[in-house]
Amino acid sequence: MIRRLSIRCALSAAAAVWLAGCNPARPFFLHESGDLAHYLDVATEMAEPDVSQPHLAEVEFAERPLTITNPEFREFWDMSLEEAVSISLHNSKVIRSLGQVRQSRQLGQAAVVPPELLTLNPDATPTVFDPAIQETDVTGVEAALSAFDAQFATSVFWEKSDRPQNTNVVGDAVFSRILERDQGNFQAELSKRAATGTQWFLRNVTNYDQNNNNTRATASDWFTAFEMEARHPLLRGGGAQVNRVPVMLARIRSDITLADFEAAVRNHVADVERSYWDLYFFYRNLHTAKVGRDSALATWKRINARLVEGTEGGSAGDEAQSREQYFFFRSRVEEALRDLYKSENRLRYLLGLAATDGRLIRPSTDPTLARIQFEWQDILCESLVRSAELRRQRWRVKQHEMELIAARNQLLPQLDAVALYRWLGVGDDLISGSRRGLNFPDPAEIDGSLAFDELTEGDYQEWRLGLNLNVPIGFRRELATVRHHQLLIARAKARLEDMELEVTHQMTDAVQTLDSEYVLAQTNFNRLVAAERQVAAVRAAYEAGRVPVDLLLDAQRRRADAEIAHYQSVVEYNLALLQVHLRKGSLLEYNGILLAEGPWPEKAYSDALTRARQRDASQYLNYGYTRPGVISRGPVQQHAAQEAGGPGAPQTPFDETWQLEGGTAPEPELIPTPAPVPTPAGPPPGGGLDVGAGPRSGASVSSPSTSRIVRGPALTRPDRPATAASEAAAEPSPASPGFEWGSLGLD
């Protein structure tokens, strides 16, 4: 019976386990209310930071964007290239850049990409604060110089001991089984490291001791001592050069940051000028498209009238073909208007302006027409000397050379010469307001002696001289470090060599592009003149009924293409000139820009003046055994003097046969050598396109950092000779129709 019951119980338990499965049992908590509001089922979640930063007015009050269906704006903003560069520098705490994205201008079609480099990688965007941040960083010059500052250290400790001793007490014992002791320790030290590596120490050590040792003359005593110690490295770490390596490395890092800052400003100015000429081209492109549209509309109306009247030359096919031509040019106008709005927005971004403020920026500066030729050897040498990237790489080479000096010094054993001298004194008390004249211990008068009295009497003096040697066997890590820095120097020099080779190729490409764009501009002008004459001839033949309408429509279309190609080549020629100055390192000088340190607080100037007066009144002590080698050749000459006929000066004067004078077009070139490039269209109402415009105006931008962008004294633009002939060249002519600066509407 019992066996059957056991079998049934086992089967019941197995069934219960099988039915329950493997679900874990949750614990039971007494007084559980069921309110789990404090329970969170996630560890992290996205949250907004508690940062209050006011928006810029250009961001907060930006108006509705200009579009094809919303082309209304209040007024034009006639802006010169000088003004555009000046505004961009004033508004550039963050150096905005368009990166490698460029607009492609192919017969009026542009691929305009909105700026996004700053939002994608804000930490990599250069700013005017970068040099100051590097200067004040833990790797900056001030931090490196702090290694030679005087250091003060002090400590105070009090200790109570109540400890049983392992002694055998027999009779009248001297030592007690329980040690009762009060101890105090005070230490103050002033240390200074010299440029030669010598370390100087001046310290005071004061101890208080009270215990139940029966062998002591008094139950308590004070001990005080003044110590002077010098520790000089004889091999490793010795000498002014190796100890100043950290300072020089910090300064090199600052110079590298300044080179990066200069390159960022230079690229920003180049982007501004590129965007300015892009906008200039899109205005010309819009004008060309409107002229083509109006011409196609007039042709369509004429053919449609003939079709309605049933006269000759008014067939349905001709009417449909002319209508298609009209809508073709109308689409070009719409595309040109779209591209103009986007290009103007990109220029606004570089200038730090609101995306839309009711004004439409309109270029008022003519592109350069004079042929600029550079002396190859001069600009080649200039590019190798003035390139910010090459200067940065040279600093890298110098940085690795200084690191190699420090690494080679580690191959020496650590041998230090140590010297210490000490004055000491012991007394019942430490110090008093008056001297007591009692020495410790005094048999007649045990109590009352002062430790400082005895110290100043000079009865007890100690000294110590010695050498401390530490030699790693094999120098395995040190040898590997030296080899590592040797390889770094070899790599940096190899990069520098190839960078110089790349700069020469870039300079070659820029000069080739400059020459080819000038020749193309001449050729495209001849093409434009020929297209104008072809349209006039075909129109006369069509009116006489000798040619079909498709020849007239084709001639009008090719004239529009020729005009766009002409303006594009003129803009590309100016961009090629910009590229030459960019490659040879004179773009900032070309725009009259000077980089300088920004203003410091008034307290900094006051402290610097006080330090200068202090040094002037002090006696110079040359305690260095070696003088560090020169690592710099002096400040960078930002504005090189341009002599007459030097690099950058025009070698070939402006050819007046290219100008359109008296309202008549010049004869097209009939020989392989193309004629000079034409002057662009005439001046807008209210302000002309001054071909002989003077140098760019001055401006400055400063920040609380150590960098400042200054529009220095205006420089003469060698590519813009201010002559009467060049000013007269701005008159429009039938062969090169003046640009309509009026409404940009589609009507």
C-alpha positions in Angstrom: 0.0 0.0 0.0 2.8 2.4 0.9 4.6 1.5 -2.3 1.6 2.3 -4.4 1.2 5.6 -2.6 4.8 6.5 -3.3 4.5 5.7 -7.0 1.4 7.9 -7.2 3.1 10.8 -5.5 6.1 10.6 -7.8 3.9 10.6 -10.9 1.9 13.6 -9.6 5.1 15.6 -8.9 6.4 14.7 -12.4 3.1 15.8 -14.0 3.1 19.1 -12.0 6.7 19.8 -13.2 5.8 19.0 -16.8 2.7 21.2 -16.7 4.5 24.1 -15.1 7.4 24.0 -17.6 10.6 26.0 -17.1 9.1 29.4 -16.2 11.1 31.2 -13.5 9.2 31.9 -10.3 9.0 35.6 -9.4 9.7 36.5 -5.7 6.9 37.5 -3.5 7.2 40.9 -1.7 5.2 41.7 1.4 3.3 45.1 1.3 3.6 45.3 -2.5 1.1 48.0 -3.7 1.4 47.4 -7.4 2.3 51.0 -8.3 5.4 50.6 -10.6 5.6 54.2 -11.8 9.3 54.3 -10.8 10.0 51.3 -13.0 11.9 52.0 -16.2 12.2 49.4 -18.9 15.0 51.2 -20.8 18.5 52.3 -19.8 19.0 55.3 -22.1 16.8 57.5 -24.2 17.3 60.6 -26.4 17.0 63.8 -24.5 17.5 67.5 -25.2 20.5 69.2 -23.5 19.8 72.1 -21.1 21.6 74.7 -23.2 20.2 78.2 -23.8 21.8 79.7 -26.9 20.1 82.6 -28.7 19.6 82.3 -32.4 21.3 84.6 -34.9 19.2 87.2 -36.4 20.1 85.9 -39.8 18.6 82.5 -38.7 15.6 83.7 -36.8 14.4 86.3 -39.3 15.1 84.6 -42.6 12.3 85.2 -45.1 10.6 82.9 -47.6 13.0 81.6 -50.2 13.0 82.9 -53.7 11.7 80.4 -56.2 10.5 80.4 -59.8 6.9 80.7 -58.6 7.8 83.2 -55.9 10.4 85.6 -57.6 9.3 88.7 -55.7 12.0 90.6 -53.8 12.2 94.2 -52.6 15.4 95.4 -54.2 18.7 94.5 -55.7 21.9 94.5 -53.7 24.7 95.6 -56.0 27.7 94.1 -54.4 31.3 94.3 -55.5 33.8 91.5 -55.1 35.8 93.6 -52.6 32.6 94.1 -50.5 31.8 90.4 -50.7 35.2 89.4 -49.3 35.0 92.1 -46.6 31.6 90.9 -45.4 32.7 87.3 -45.4 35.7 88.1 -43.2 33.6 90.1 -40.8 31.2 87.3 -40.4 33.6 84.4 -40.2 34.3 83.3 -36.6 33.7 79.8 -38.1 35.6 79.5 -41.4 32.8 78.4 -43.7 33.8 76.3 -46.7 32.1 74.6 -49.6 34.6 71.7 -49.6 35.2 69.9 -52.9 31.7 70.5 -54.2 31.7 72.8 -57.2 29.0 74.0 -59.5 29.2 72.8 -63.1 28.3 75.3 -65.7 27.4 73.6 -68.9 25.3 75.7 -71.2 23.3 77.1 -68.3 22.8 73.9 -66.4 24.2 73.8 -62.9 24.5 71.2 -60.2 24.2 73.3 -57.1 24.5 71.4 -53.8 23.6 73.1 -50.5 26.4 73.4 -47.9 26.5 70.6 -45.4 30.1 70.2 -44.3 29.6 72.0 -41.0 26.6 70.0 -40.0 28.2 66.7 -41.0 31.4 67.3 -39.1 31.4 70.4 -36.9 34.4 69.4 -34.8 36.6 69.4 -37.9 35.6 72.9 -39.1 38.3 75.5 -38.5 37.5 78.7 -36.5 39.3 81.8 -35.5 39.5 80.3 -31.9 41.8 77.4 -33.0 45.2 79.1 -32.5 44.2 80.4 -29.1 42.8 77.0 -28.1 46.0 75.3 -29.1 48.1 78.0 -27.3 46.1 77.4 -24.0 45.9 73.6 -24.4 47.7 71.2 -22.1 50.1 70.7 -25.0 50.5 74.4 -25.6 53.5 76.7 -25.0 52.4 78.0 -21.6 51.8 74.4 -20.3 55.3 73.4 -21.5 56.9 76.5 -19.9 55.2 75.6 -16.6 57.7 72.8 -16.1 60.2 75.5 -15.3 58.0 77.3 -12.8 58.8 77.2 -9.1 56.7 74.6 -7.2 55.6 74.8 -3.6 54.6 71.7 -1.6 53.8 71.2 2.0 52.4 68.6 4.3 51.3 68.4 7.9 50.6 65.1 9.8 49.8 64.3 13.4 50.0 60.7 14.7 49.0 59.1 18.0 50.5 55.7 18.9 49.2 53.4 21.7 50.9 50.1 21.0 52.0 47.1 23.1 55.8 46.3 22.9 57.6 43.0 22.8 59.8 43.7 25.9 60.7 41.8 29.0 60.1 44.0 32.0 62.4 43.0 34.9 62.7 45.2 38.0 63.0 48.9 37.3 62.7 48.6 33.5 63.8 51.3 31.1 61.3 50.4 28.4 57.6 50.1 29.0 55.5 47.3 27.7 53.1 49.8 26.1 54.4 52.6 23.9 52.5 55.8 24.2 53.6 58.3 21.6 52.5 61.6 20.0 54.2 62.5 16.7 53.9 65.6 14.5 55.5 66.1 11.1 55.6 69.3 9.0 57.4 69.7 5.7 57.5 72.6 3.3 59.5 72.6 0.1 60.2 75.1 -2.7 61.6 73.5 -5.9 62.7 75.0 -9.2 63.8 73.3 -12.4 66.4 75.1 -14.5 66.7 75.1 -18.3 69.8 72.9 -18.0 67.9 70.2 -16.1 69.2 71.1 -12.7 66.7 70.8 -9.9 67.0 73.1 -6.9 65.2 72.3 -3.6 64.8 74.5 -0.5 62.9 72.7 2.3 62.1 72.8 5.9 61.5 69.7 8.0 60.0 70.0 11.5 59.2 67.0 13.7 57.6 66.8 17.2 58.0 63.7 19.3 56.6 62.8 22.8 56.8 59.2 24.2 57.2 57.3 27.4 60.7 56.1 26.7 62.6 56.5 30.0 65.9 57.0 28.3 65.0 60.5 27.0 66.2 63.6 28.7 62.8 65.2 28.2 59.5 63.7 27.5 59.1 65.7 24.3 61.3 67.6 21.9 61.1 69.6 18.6 63.4 69.0 15.7 63.7 71.4 12.8 66.1 71.6 9.8 66.6 73.7 6.7 67.9 71.9 3.7 69.3 73.0 0.3 69.6 70.4 -2.3 70.7 70.4 -5.9 70.4 67.5 -8.4 72.1 67.9 -11.8 71.9 65.3 -14.6 75.3 64.8 -16.0 74.2 62.6 -19.0 70.6 61.9 -19.6 68.4 64.9 -19.3 71.3 67.3 -19.1 71.7 70.5 -21.2 69.5 73.4 -22.2 68.6 71.9 -25.6 67.1 68.7 -24.5 65.2 70.3 -21.7 63.7 72.9 -24.0 62.5 70.3 -26.5 59.0 70.2 -24.9 58.7 74.0 -25.2 59.8 74.0 -28.8 57.5 71.1 -29.7 54.6 73.1 -28.2 55.6 76.1 -30.3 55.8 73.9 -33.4 52.2 72.7 -32.7 51.1 76.3 -32.5 52.8 77.0 -35.8 51.1 74.1 -37.4 47.8 75.3 -36.1 48.5 78.8 -37.6 49.4 77.2 -40.9 46.1 75.3 -40.9 44.3 78.6 -40.0 45.9 80.4 -42.9 45.0 77.7 -45.3 41.4 77.7 -44.0 41.1 81.5 -44.5 42.7 81.3 -47.9 40.3 78.5 -49.0 37.4 80.5 -47.7 38.4 83.6 -49.7 38.8 81.4 -52.7 35.3 79.9 -52.2 33.8 83.4 -51.9 35.4 84.6 -55.1 34.4 81.4 -57.0 30.8 81.8 -55.8 30.8 85.5 -56.8 31.9 84.7 -60.3 29.5 81.8 -60.4 26.7 84.2 -59.6 27.9 86.6 -62.2 27.8 83.8 -64.8 24.2 82.8 -63.8 23.1 86.4 -64.2 24.6 86.4 -67.7 23.1 83.0 -68.3 19.7 84.2 -67.4 20.0 87.2 -69.6 21.1 85.0 -72.6 18.1 82.7 -72.0 15.7 85.7 -71.8 17.1 87.1 -75.1 16.7 83.7 -76.7 13.2 83.4 -75.4 12.1 86.8 -76.6 13.7 86.2 -80.0 11.9 82.8 -80.2 8.6 84.4 -79.1 8.9 87.1 -81.8 9.6 84.4 -84.5 6.7 82.3 -83.3 4.3 85.3 -83.4 5.4 86.2 -86.9 5.0 82.7 -88.2 1.6 82.3 -86.4 0.4 85.5 -88.0 1.3 84.2 -91.4 -0.4 81.0 -90.6 -3.6 82.8 -89.7 -3.3 85.1 -92.7 -2.5 82.1 -95.0 0.5 83.8 -96.5 3.8 82.1 -97.6 6.0 80.9 -94.7 3.2 80.2 -92.3 2.7 76.4 -92.5 1.5 74.4 -89.5 4.9 72.7 -89.3 6.8 75.9 -89.2 4.4 77.2 -86.5 4.9 74.1 -84.3 8.6 74.2 -84.7 8.8 77.9 -83.7 6.5 77.2 -80.8 8.8 74.3 -79.6 11.8 76.8 -79.9 10.0 79.2 -77.7 9.2 76.7 -75.0 12.8 75.4 -75.2 14.1 78.9 -74.4 11.4 79.4 -71.8 12.6 76.3 -70.0 16.1 77.6 -70.1 14.9 80.8 -68.5 13.3 78.9 -65.7 16.4 76.7 -65.2 18.6 79.8 -65.2 16.4 81.5 -62.7 16.5 78.5 -60.5 20.3 78.2 -60.7 20.7 81.9 -60.0 18.6 81.7 -56.8 20.7 78.7 -55.6 24.0 80.3 -56.5 23.0 83.5 -54.7 22.1 81.5 -51.6 25.5 79.8 -51.6 27.2 83.1 -51.8 25.0 84.3 -48.9 26.1 81.3 -46.8 29.8 82.1 -47.4 29.1 85.8 -46.4 27.3 84.7 -43.2 24.1 86.4 -44.3 20.5 85.3 -43.9 19.3 82.9 -46.6 16.7 85.5 -47.7 16.2 89.0 -46.5 14.2 90.6 -49.3 17.3 91.7 -51.3 18.9 89.9 -54.2 22.7 90.1 -54.5 23.8 91.3 -57.9 27.5 91.4 -58.8 28.8 94.8 -59.7 32.4 94.0 -60.5 33.5 93.2 -64.0 35.6 90.1 -64.6 39.2 90.7 -65.5 39.8 91.1 -69.3 43.5 91.8 -69.4 45.8 89.0 -70.3 48.0 88.1 -67.3 51.2 86.3 -67.8 53.5 85.2 -65.0 57.2 84.5 -65.1 57.4 80.7 -64.5 60.5 80.6 -62.4 59.3 83.3 -60.1 55.9 81.8 -59.4 57.4 78.4 -59.1 59.8 79.5 -56.4 57.0 81.6 -54.8 54.7 78.5 -54.6 57.4 76.5 -52.9 58.1 79.2 -50.4 54.6 80.6 -49.6 52.5 77.5 -49.7 50.8 77.0 -46.3 50.7 73.2 -46.8 54.4 73.0 -47.5 55.2 75.2 -44.5 53.0 73.0 -42.3 54.9 69.9 -43.5 58.2 71.5 -42.9 57.1 72.1 -39.3 56.3 68.4 -39.2 59.8 67.6 -40.2 61.2 70.0 -37.6 58.9 68.5 -35.0 60.2 64.9 -35.7 63.8 66.2 -35.6 63.2 67.7 -32.1 61.6 64.5 -31.0 64.7 62.6 -32.3 67.0 64.8 -30.2 65.0 63.9 -27.1 64.9 60.2 -28.0 68.7 60.1 -28.6 69.2 61.7 -25.2 67.5 58.7 -23.6 70.3 56.5 -24.9 72.6 58.0 -22.2 72.7 56.5 -18.7 70.9 58.4 -15.9 73.8 59.8 -13.9 72.9 62.6 -11.5 75.2 64.6 -9.2 73.5 65.3 -5.8 74.5 67.8 -3.3 72.7 68.6 0.0 73.5 70.9 2.9 71.4 71.0 6.1 71.2 73.3 9.2 69.3 71.7 12.1 68.3 72.3 15.7 66.6 70.6 18.6 64.7 72.0 21.5 62.0 71.6 24.1 59.9 74.2 22.2 59.9 75.1 18.5 60.1 78.9 18.4 59.4 81.9 20.5 59.2 85.6 20.1 62.5 86.2 21.9 65.7 84.2 22.1 66.4 82.2 25.4 70.0 81.3 24.9 69.5 77.7 26.2 70.8 74.7 24.3 69.3 71.3 24.2 69.9 69.4 26.4 71.1 71.7 29.2 71.9 69.8 32.4 71.3 72.9 34.5 68.1 74.0 32.8 66.6 71.1 30.9 63.4 72.9 30.0 63.2 76.1 27.9 65.4 75.5 24.9 64.2 76.4 21.4 64.8 74.5 18.2 65.1 77.6 16.1 67.5 79.2 18.5 69.9 76.3 18.1 69.4 76.1 14.3 70.3 79.8 13.9 73.4 79.4 16.0 74.8 77.1 13.3 76.3 74.6 15.7 74.9 71.6 13.8 75.4 71.3 10.1 75.3 68.4 7.8 76.1 67.8 4.1 76.0 65.1 1.6 77.6 64.6 -1.9 77.1 61.8 -4.2 76.3 60.3 -7.6 73.2 58.4 -8.6 73.4 56.0 -11.6 70.7 54.1 -13.3 71.6 52.2 -16.5 69.1 50.0 -18.4 70.8 46.9 -19.7 70.5 46.8 -23.5 68.6 50.1 -24.0 66.0 48.1 -26.0 63.1 50.5 -25.6 65.4 53.5 -26.2 66.9 52.1 -29.3 63.5 51.3 -30.7 62.3 54.8 -29.9 65.2 56.4 -31.8 64.6 54.2 -34.8 60.9 55.1 -34.7 61.7 58.8 -34.9 64.3 58.3 -37.6 61.6 56.6 -39.7 59.1 59.4 -38.9 61.7 61.9 -40.2 62.2 59.9 -43.3 58.5 59.6 -43.9 57.9 63.3 -43.3 60.7 64.3 -45.7 59.4 61.9 -48.4 56.0 63.4 -48.0 57.5 66.9 -48.2 59.3 66.0 -51.4 56.2 64.6 -53.1 54.1 67.5 -51.8 56.6 69.9 -53.5 56.3 67.8 -56.7 52.5 68.0 -56.4 52.7 71.7 -55.9 54.7 72.1 -59.1 52.1 70.0 -61.0 49.3 72.1 -59.5 51.2 75.3 -60.5 51.7 73.9 -64.0 48.0 73.0 -64.4 47.0 76.4 -63.2 49.2 78.2 -65.7 48.0 75.9 -68.5 44.4 76.5 -67.5 45.0 80.3 -67.4 46.5 80.4 -70.9 43.9 78.0 -72.4 41.0 79.8 -70.9 42.2 83.1 -72.3 42.5 81.6 -75.8 39.1 79.9 -75.4 37.6 83.3 -74.4 39.0 84.8 -77.6 37.7 81.9 -79.7 34.3 82.0 -78.1 34.0 85.7 -78.8 34.7 85.1 -82.5 32.1 82.3 -82.3 29.6 84.8 -80.8 30.4 87.4 -83.5 29.9 84.8 -86.2 26.7 83.6 -84.6 25.3 87.1 -84.5 26.1 87.6 -88.2 24.6 84.3 -89.1 21.4 85.1 -87.4 21.2 88.4 -89.2 21.9 86.8 -92.5 19.5 83.9 -92.1 16.8 86.2 -90.9 17.2 88.3 -94.0 17.2 85.2 -96.2 14.1 83.9 -94.4 12.3 87.2 -94.8 13.1 87.0 -98.5 11.7 83.4 -98.6 15.0 81.8 -99.7 15.5 79.5 -96.6 13.2 77.5 -94.4 12.4 78.6 -90.8 14.3 75.7 -89.3 17.6 77.3 -90.3 16.6 80.6 -88.6 15.6 78.7 -85.4 18.8 76.7 -85.5 20.8 79.9 -85.9 19.1 81.5 -83.0 19.7 78.5 -80.8 23.4 78.4 -81.7 23.7 82.1 -81.0 22.4 81.5 -77.5 24.8 78.7 -77.0 27.7 80.8 -78.3 26.8 83.6 -75.9 26.7 81.3 -72.9 30.0 79.7 -73.9 31.5 83.2 -74.2 30.5 84.3 -70.7 31.5 81.0 -69.3 35.0 81.2 -70.8 35.4 84.8 -69.4 34.4 83.6 -65.9 36.6 80.5 -66.2 39.5 82.8 -67.2 39.0 84.8 -63.9 38.7 81.6 -62.0 42.0 80.4 -63.6 43.7 83.6 -62.5 42.3 83.0 -59.0 43.7 79.4 -59.1 47.2 80.7 -60.0 47.3 83.0 -57.0 45.9 80.2 -54.8 48.6 77.8 -55.9 51.5 80.2 -55.5 50.3 81.3 -52.1 49.5 84.9 -52.8 45.7 84.8 -52.8 45.4 86.6 -49.4 47.9 89.3 -50.5 46.0 89.5 -53.9 42.9 90.4 -51.8 44.7 92.7 -49.4 44.2 90.4 -46.4 46.6 90.2 -43.5 46.5 87.7 -40.7 47.4 89.1 -37.2 47.0 88.3 -33.6 43.7 89.6 -32.1 43.6 92.0 -29.1 44.3 90.7 -25.6 42.6 92.0 -22.4 44.0 95.2 -21.0 45.3 93.3 -18.0 47.5 91.2 -20.3 49.1 94.3 -21.7 49.7 95.7 -18.3 51.3 92.4 -17.0 53.5 92.2 -20.1 54.7 95.8 -19.6 55.5 95.0 -16.0 57.4 91.9 -16.9 59.4 93.8 -19.5 60.3 96.5 -17.0 61.3 93.8 -14.5 63.6 92.1 -17.0 65.1 95.5 -18.0 66.0 96.2 -14.4 67.4 92.8 -13.6 70.8 91.3 -14.3 70.9 88.7 -17.0 72.4 85.4 -16.0 73.4 83.0 -18.7 73.2 79.7 -16.9 72.9 77.6 -20.0 75.8 75.4 -21.0 74.5 74.9 -24.5 72.4 77.1 -26.7 69.4 75.4 -28.5 69.6 75.3 -32.3 67.5 77.7 -34.3 64.2 76.0 -35.4 62.6 79.0 -37.1 63.7 81.3 -39.9 61.6 84.2 -38.7 58.0 85.4 -39.3 56.2 84.6 -42.5 56.2 87.6 -45.0 52.6 87.7 -45.8 52.7 90.6 -48.3 55.8 90.3 -50.5 56.8 93.5 -52.2 55.9 93.5 -55.9 58.4 95.4 -58.0 57.6 96.7 -61.4 57.5 93.9 -63.9 57.6 91.3 -61.1 55.5 88.2 -60.7 51.8 89.0 -60.9 52.3 92.1 -63.0 50.6 92.0 -66.4 53.2 91.3 -69.1 50.9 92.0 -72.0 48.8 95.2 -72.1 45.1 95.1 -72.8 44.4 94.8 -76.5 42.0 97.4 -77.5 41.0 95.6 -80.7 39.0 93.3 -78.4 36.8 96.2 -77.3 33.6 97.1 -79.0 33.8 100.8 -79.7 31.4 103.1 -81.5 28.6 100.5 -81.5 30.1 98.4 -84.3 31.3 94.8 -84.0 34.9 94.1 -84.9 35.8 91.9 -87.9 36.0 88.2 -86.9 39.4 86.7 -87.0 40.1 84.8 -90.3 43.4 83.3 -89.3 44.1 80.5 -86.8 45.3 83.0 -84.1 42.1 84.1 -82.3 41.3 87.7 -81.6 41.4 89.1 -78.0 38.5 88.5 -75.7 35.6 91.0 -75.7 34.6 93.2 -72.8 31.5 92.2 -70.9 28.2 94.0 -71.1 27.6 97.5 -70.1 26.9 99.0 -66.6 23.7 98.5 -64.7 21.5 101.5 -63.9 22.7 103.4 -60.9 26.2 102.1 -60.9 28.6 101.0 -63.7 30.7 97.9 -64.1 34.0 99.7 -63.6 36.6 97.7 -65.6 39.3 100.0 -64.2 38.1 99.5 -60.6 40.6 100.4 -57.9 42.0 98.1 -55.3 39.8 96.3 -52.9 38.7 98.2 -49.9 40.1 97.5 -46.4 38.2 95.7 -43.7 39.0 93.7 -40.6 37.5 91.1 -38.4 38.7 90.3 -34.9 37.8 87.8 -32.2 38.7 87.1 -28.6 41.1 84.5 -29.9 44.8 84.9 -30.9 43.9 85.2 -34.6 42.5 88.1 -36.6 41.8 88.5 -40.3 42.7 92.0 -41.4 42.0 93.6 -44.7 45.3 95.5 -44.8 46.3 98.4 -47.0 44.8 98.2 -50.4 47.0 96.7 -53.0 47.0 97.5 -56.7 45.3 94.8 -58.6 47.8 94.1 -61.5 45.0 92.5 -63.6 42.9 95.7 -63.5 44.7 98.6 -65.2 42.7 101.7 -64.5 43.0 103.3 -67.9 40.6 105.4 -69.9 40.6 102.8 -72.6 39.5 100.1 -70.2 36.7 102.3 -68.8 35.5 103.1 -72.3 35.3 99.4 -73.1 32.3 98.9 -70.9 29.9 100.3 -73.5 27.5 97.7 -75.0 27.3 96.9 -78.6 25.0 94.9 -81.0 27.7 92.2 -81.2 27.8 91.8 -77.5 24.4 92.9 -76.2 24.3 94.7 -72.9 23.1 92.8 -69.8 19.6 93.7 -68.8 19.8 94.3 -65.0 16.1 94.9 -64.7 13.3 92.5 -63.5 14.0 88.8 -63.4 10.4 87.9 -64.0 9.3 85.5 -66.8 6.9 88.0 -68.4 
